[in-house]
Amino acid sequence: MIPVDETTLAWWDATRQRRLTVQRCAACGHHQHHPRPVCLACGGPEPPLVDVTGAGVVETFTVVRRAPSPAFTAPYAVAVVALDEGPRLLSNAEPWPDVTVGARVQVRWRPLPDGRNLPVFVVV
């Protein structure tokens, strides 16, 4: 999970409204995730957050069949999702039996106890 700090706080605040955001550099237009203090493409300072559709494609995934702790219920899929806007996110993909490389997915939200929401992806 992305830690909460001064660079990621606005991203986490957007999840409270179930908005998926990525950074878009004002200088070069590069989209990136997770939030960073500089653009990875050109070094531009403090790329602002923009809303994205949450649609993408599964690039790769694994199925976890043995939960690392009782807090998790196996089996579940962990996937790298390439958003239509370009950045990649690592998250759960559901339902795990339907997850395949190349599957189209859409973001959904898993509530966290503090009011934030965790983005997960569902095969569409």
Legacy VTK file of the C-alpha trace (Angstrom):
# vtk DataFile Version 3.0
C-alpha trace
ASCII
DATASET POLYDATA
POINTS 124 float
0.000 0.000 0.000
1.247 3.501 -0.786
2.401 5.193 2.432
0.734 8.460 3.407
3.144 11.383 3.307
3.132 14.955 1.991
3.578 13.732 -1.595
0.797 11.120 -1.488
-1.734 12.793 0.828
-3.769 14.358 -2.006
-3.883 10.986 -3.799
-5.240 9.300 -0.669
-7.727 12.153 -0.137
-9.066 11.559 -3.675
-9.707 7.910 -2.758
-12.080 9.111 -0.039
-14.273 10.333 -2.914
-13.544 7.171 -4.927
-11.589 9.137 -7.521
-8.599 7.460 -9.133
-5.883 9.978 -9.860
-2.388 9.939 -11.350
0.136 12.688 -11.809
0.343 14.481 -15.164
3.401 16.633 -15.730
2.564 20.213 -16.709
5.837 20.493 -18.651
5.793 17.318 -20.787
2.387 15.676 -20.283
3.804 12.426 -18.867
1.397 10.451 -16.641
2.861 8.615 -13.653
1.858 6.667 -10.565
2.599 6.555 -7.643
2.858 10.241 -6.728
6.394 11.613 -6.653
7.841 15.087 -6.140
9.215 15.218 -9.728
8.259 13.989 -13.180
10.123 10.787 -14.036
10.197 11.714 -17.740
11.565 15.279 -17.677
12.335 16.125 -14.053
9.611 18.768 -13.899
8.617 19.727 -10.359
5.499 18.594 -8.503
3.297 17.123 -11.239
-0.368 17.793 -10.370
-2.917 15.031 -9.923
-5.553 14.452 -12.602
-8.547 12.128 -12.571
-8.356 9.046 -14.802
-11.020 6.644 -16.017
-9.805 3.650 -14.029
-10.013 1.472 -17.153
-7.057 -0.646 -18.172
-5.586 -4.001 -19.118
-3.997 -6.728 -17.001
-0.325 -6.941 -18.025
0.626 -9.732 -15.652
-0.752 -11.328 -12.508
-0.260 -14.032 -9.940
-2.772 -15.981 -7.907
-2.002 -16.128 -4.194
-3.190 -19.496 -2.931
-1.707 -19.377 0.565
-2.644 -16.231 2.489
0.274 -14.500 4.236
-1.864 -13.930 7.338
-5.393 -14.548 8.633
-6.296 -11.012 7.493
-6.354 -12.281 3.873
-8.619 -14.842 2.278
-6.940 -16.909 -0.425
-7.103 -17.449 -3.308
-6.869 -13.952 -4.795
-5.155 -12.336 -7.760
-2.536 -9.600 -7.603
-2.145 -7.875 -10.964
-0.165 -5.194 -12.725
-2.779 -3.091 -14.507
-1.772 -0.736 -17.317
-4.242 2.125 -17.187
-5.516 3.486 -20.489
-3.721 6.728 -19.607
-0.383 4.910 -19.354
0.680 4.387 -15.734
0.739 0.952 -14.171
-0.789 0.057 -10.819
-0.265 -3.030 -8.688
-3.513 -4.123 -7.075
-5.973 -6.941 -6.617
-7.975 -8.086 -9.639
-11.326 -9.808 -9.269
-12.851 -12.302 -9.640
-9.564 -14.182 -9.580
-10.669 -17.111 -11.804
-11.489 -14.625 -14.621
-8.189 -12.723 -14.505
-6.030 -13.282 -17.601
-3.227 -11.383 -19.278
-4.898 -8.892 -21.617
-8.201 -8.836 -19.709
-9.946 -5.449 -19.666
-10.547 -4.210 -16.135
-12.236 -1.285 -14.411
-11.439 0.199 -11.015
-13.696 -0.521 -8.061
-13.155 0.520 -4.468
-12.500 -1.421 -1.262
-13.281 0.667 1.838
-10.596 1.078 4.464
-11.453 1.632 8.150
-10.309 5.293 8.132
-12.573 6.414 5.259
-10.027 6.037 2.482
-10.661 3.516 -0.294
-8.260 1.097 -1.928
-8.481 0.758 -5.711
-9.043 -2.790 -6.925
-9.823 -3.903 -10.448
-12.699 -5.997 -11.772
-12.675 -7.869 -15.074
-15.248 -6.349 -17.462
LINES 1 125
124 0 1 2 3 4 5 6 7 8 9 10 11 12 13 14 15 16 17 18 19 20 21 22 23 24 25 26 27 28 29 30 31 32 33 34 35 36 37 38 39 40 41 42 43 44 45 46 47 48 49 50 51 52 53 54 55 56 57 58 59 60 61 62 63 64 65 66 67 68 69 70 71 72 73 74 75 76 77 78 79 80 81 82 83 84 85 86 87 88 89 90 91 92 93 94 95 96 97 98 99 100 101 102 103 104 105 106 107 108 109 110 111 112 113 114 115 116 117 118 119 120 121 122 123
